[in-house]
């Protein structure tokens, strides 16, 4: 209890809410990063190169999951490292 600061109290009480908002933000960011090339019609070049729709979808889905997982891990670990300082 000696290290009980307002930020630790807030984190303990409201971390679930912060996590949900963080996940929504990361989902939006990951979607933007993965599917952001739709404006320059980059996906048409993938079709013209002979890739199937399934492989294009799977590749973009895996990239989205990886971006989302990495960003989520980084953002959630920032609090752990700052709290330990």
HELIX and SHEET records of a PDB file:
HELIX    1   1 UNK A    6  UNK A   35  1                                  30    
HELIX    2   2 UNK A   36  UNK A   40  5                                   5    
HELIX    3   3 UNK A   42  UNK A   48  1                                   7    
HELIX    4   4 UNK A   53  UNK A   84  1                                  32    
END                                                                             
